[in-house]
């Protein structure tokens, strides 16, 4: 029969060396690292009544969010009779052999009119440099309305975008207001784009309504 009763006062701490403390601490850290998963699943996870671990399904959530975002964009498309509605996010492009990084943007989701085909696959990894002047205005004003791209001086707008069926567009900036720059402006992470395949002449009240639609999609793009 073992007797596990002991008194801390019986321990002579003067005989405990720093090396012993270090070795003990190292062994504890090593054991924790070796059995990290077991310790986490035992003490730091939420379980249901049957013992199953309750955990966020990131893949399932991504699918669900995509479906919900698609529903909202389709609703916007029908509401304003747009030809295309899409969400574009800024990101860093591939690095070259010289180590340079080029800022780019990609369409992450798109809704289209019933008689059109999605162009999302064509809207990946676009350099933002040709759009710099327009995006500077978008950044500072929060929105941008171009009623007829064929009359724009910028070749990217009057040629490249028109070839993709975009003749008129309303851009609405997506800001992440958790972060600000040195000027006190929130970070811009992308934009919502409402597009038509013909020139438009939108009333001010219509533009305001369209610009506000960006609030419906922020939860899906700002993590």
Secondary structure as a PSIPRED ss2 file (coil, helix, strand):
# PSIPRED VFORMAT (PSIPRED V4.0)

   1 X C   1.000  0.000  0.000
   2 X C   1.000  0.000  0.000
   3 X C   1.000  0.000  0.000
   4 X C   1.000  0.000  0.000
   5 X C   1.000  0.000  0.000
   6 X C   1.000  0.000  0.000
   7 X C   1.000  0.000  0.000
   8 X H   0.000  1.000  0.000
   9 X H   0.000  1.000  0.000
  10 X H   0.000  1.000  0.000
  11 X C   1.000  0.000  0.000
  12 X C   1.000  0.000  0.000
  13 X H   0.000  1.000  0.000
  14 X H   0.000  1.000  0.000
  15 X H   0.000  1.000  0.000
  16 X C   1.000  0.000  0.000
  17 X C   1.000  0.000  0.000
  18 X H   0.000  1.000  0.000
  19 X H   0.000  1.000  0.000
  20 X H   0.000  1.000  0.000
  21 X H   0.000  1.000  0.000
  22 X H   0.000  1.000  0.000
  23 X H   0.000  1.000  0.000
  24 X H   0.000  1.000  0.000
  25 X H   0.000  1.000  0.000
  26 X H   0.000  1.000  0.000
  27 X H   0.000  1.000  0.000
  28 X H   0.000  1.000  0.000
  29 X H   0.000  1.000  0.000
  30 X H   0.000  1.000  0.000
  31 X H   0.000  1.000  0.000
  32 X H   0.000  1.000  0.000
  33 X H   0.000  1.000  0.000
  34 X H   0.000  1.000  0.000
  35 X C   1.000  0.000  0.000
  36 X H   0.000  1.000  0.000
  37 X H   0.000  1.000  0.000
  38 X H   0.000  1.000  0.000
  39 X H   0.000  1.000  0.000
  40 X H   0.000  1.000  0.000
  41 X H   0.000  1.000  0.000
  42 X H   0.000  1.000  0.000
  43 X H   0.000  1.000  0.000
  44 X C   1.000  0.000  0.000
  45 X C   1.000  0.000  0.000
  46 X E   0.000  0.000  1.000
  47 X E   0.000  0.000  1.000
  48 X C   1.000  0.000  0.000
  49 X C   1.000  0.000  0.000
  50 X C   1.000  0.000  0.000
  51 X C   1.000  0.000  0.000
  52 X C   1.000  0.000  0.000
  53 X E   0.000  0.000  1.000
  54 X E   0.000  0.000  1.000
  55 X C   1.000  0.000  0.000
  56 X C   1.000  0.000  0.000
  57 X C   1.000  0.000  0.000
  58 X H   0.000  1.000  0.000
  59 X H   0.000  1.000  0.000
  60 X H   0.000  1.000  0.000
  61 X H   0.000  1.000  0.000
  62 X H   0.000  1.000  0.000
  63 X H   0.000  1.000  0.000
  64 X H   0.000  1.000  0.000
  65 X H   0.000  1.000  0.000
  66 X H   0.000  1.000  0.000
  67 X H   0.000  1.000  0.000
  68 X H   0.000  1.000  0.000
  69 X H   0.000  1.000  0.000
  70 X H   0.000  1.000  0.000
  71 X H   0.000  1.000  0.000
  72 X H   0.000  1.000  0.000
  73 X H   0.000  1.000  0.000
  74 X H   0.000  1.000  0.000
  75 X H   0.000  1.000  0.000
  76 X H   0.000  1.000  0.000
  77 X H   0.000  1.000  0.000
  78 X H   0.000  1.000  0.000
  79 X H   0.000  1.000  0.000
  80 X H   0.000  1.000  0.000
  81 X C   1.000  0.000  0.000
  82 X C   1.000  0.000  0.000
  83 X C   1.000  0.000  0.000
  84 X E   0.000  0.000  1.000
  85 X E   0.000  0.000  1.000
  86 X E   0.000  0.000  1.000
  87 X E   0.000  0.000  1.000
  88 X E   0.000  0.000  1.000
  89 X E   0.000  0.000  1.000
  90 X E   0.000  0.000  1.000
  91 X E   0.000  0.000  1.000
  92 X E   0.000  0.000  1.000
  93 X E   0.000  0.000  1.000
  94 X E   0.000  0.000  1.000
  95 X E   0.000  0.000  1.000
  96 X C   1.000  0.000  0.000
  97 X C   1.000  0.000  0.000
  98 X C   1.000  0.000  0.000
  99 X C   1.000  0.000  0.000
 100 X C   1.000  0.000  0.000
 101 X E   0.000  0.000  1.000
 102 X E   0.000  0.000  1.000
 103 X E   0.000  0.000  1.000
 104 X E   0.000  0.000  1.000
 105 X E   0.000  0.000  1.000
 106 X E   0.000  0.000  1.000
 107 X E   0.000  0.000  1.000
 108 X E   0.000  0.000  1.000
 109 X E   0.000  0.000  1.000
 110 X E   0.000  0.000  1.000
 111 X E   0.000  0.000  1.000
 112 X E   0.000  0.000  1.000
 113 X C   1.000  0.000  0.000
 114 X C   1.000  0.000  0.000
 115 X C   1.000  0.000  0.000
 116 X C   1.000  0.000  0.000
 117 X C   1.000  0.000  0.000
 118 X C   1.000  0.000  0.000
 119 X C   1.000  0.000  0.000
 120 X H   0.000  1.000  0.000
 121 X H   0.000  1.000  0.000
 122 X H   0.000  1.000  0.000
 123 X C   1.000  0.000  0.000
 124 X C   1.000  0.000  0.000
 125 X C   1.000  0.000  0.000
 126 X E   0.000  0.000  1.000
 127 X E   0.000  0.000  1.000
 128 X C   1.000  0.000  0.000
 129 X H   0.000  1.000  0.000
 130 X H   0.000  1.000  0.000
 131 X H   0.000  1.000  0.000
 132 X H   0.000  1.000  0.000
 133 X H   0.000  1.000  0.000
 134 X H   0.000  1.000  0.000
 135 X H   0.000  1.000  0.000
 136 X H   0.000  1.000  0.000
 137 X H   0.000  1.000  0.000
 138 X H   0.000  1.000  0.000
 139 X H   0.000  1.000  0.000
 140 X H   0.000  1.000  0.000
 141 X H   0.000  1.000  0.000
 142 X C   1.000  0.000  0.000
 143 X E   0.000  0.000  1.000
 144 X E   0.000  0.000  1.000
 145 X E   0.000  0.000  1.000
 146 X E   0.000  0.000  1.000
 147 X C   1.000  0.000  0.000
 148 X C   1.000  0.000  0.000
 149 X H   0.000  1.000  0.000
 150 X H   0.000  1.000  0.000
 151 X H   0.000  1.000  0.000
 152 X C   1.000  0.000  0.000
 153 X C   1.000  0.000  0.000
 154 X C   1.000  0.000  0.000
 155 X H   0.000  1.000  0.000
 156 X H   0.000  1.000  0.000
 157 X H   0.000  1.000  0.000
 158 X H   0.000  1.000  0.000
 159 X H   0.000  1.000  0.000
 160 X H   0.000  1.000  0.000
 161 X H   0.000  1.000  0.000
 162 X H   0.000  1.000  0.000
 163 X H   0.000  1.000  0.000
 164 X C   1.000  0.000  0.000
 165 X C   1.000  0.000  0.000
 166 X C   1.000  0.000  0.000
 167 X C   1.000  0.000  0.000
 168 X E   0.000  0.000  1.000
 169 X E   0.000  0.000  1.000
 170 X E   0.000  0.000  1.000
 171 X E   0.000  0.000  1.000
 172 X E   0.000  0.000  1.000
 173 X E   0.000  0.000  1.000
 174 X E   0.000  0.000  1.000
 175 X E   0.000  0.000  1.000
 176 X E   0.000  0.000  1.000
 177 X E   0.000  0.000  1.000
 178 X E   0.000  0.000  1.000
 179 X E   0.000  0.000  1.000
 180 X E   0.000  0.000  1.000
 181 X C   1.000  0.000  0.000
 182 X C   1.000  0.000  0.000
 183 X C   1.000  0.000  0.000
 184 X C   1.000  0.000  0.000
 185 X C   1.000  0.000  0.000
 186 X E   0.000  0.000  1.000
 187 X E   0.000  0.000  1.000
 188 X E   0.000  0.000  1.000
 189 X E   0.000  0.000  1.000
 190 X E   0.000  0.000  1.000
 191 X E   0.000  0.000  1.000
 192 X E   0.000  0.000  1.000
 193 X E   0.000  0.000  1.000
 194 X E   0.000  0.000  1.000
 195 X E   0.000  0.000  1.000
 196 X E   0.000  0.000  1.000
 197 X C   1.000  0.000  0.000
 198 X C   1.000  0.000  0.000
 199 X C   1.000  0.000  0.000
 200 X C   1.000  0.000  0.000
 201 X C   1.000  0.000  0.000
 202 X C   1.000  0.000  0.000
 203 X C   1.000  0.000  0.000
 204 X H   0.000  1.000  0.000
 205 X H   0.000  1.000  0.000
 206 X H   0.000  1.000  0.000
 207 X H   0.000  1.000  0.000
 208 X H   0.000  1.000  0.000
 209 X H   0.000  1.000  0.000
 210 X H   0.000  1.000  0.000
 211 X H   0.000  1.000  0.000
 212 X H   0.000  1.000  0.000
 213 X H   0.000  1.000  0.000
 214 X H   0.000  1.000  0.000
 215 X H   0.000  1.000  0.000
 216 X H   0.000  1.000  0.000
 217 X C   1.000  0.000  0.000
 218 X H   0.000  1.000  0.000
 219 X H   0.000  1.000  0.000
 220 X H   0.000  1.000  0.000
 221 X H   0.000  1.000  0.000
 222 X C   1.000  0.000  0.000
 223 X C   1.000  0.000  0.000
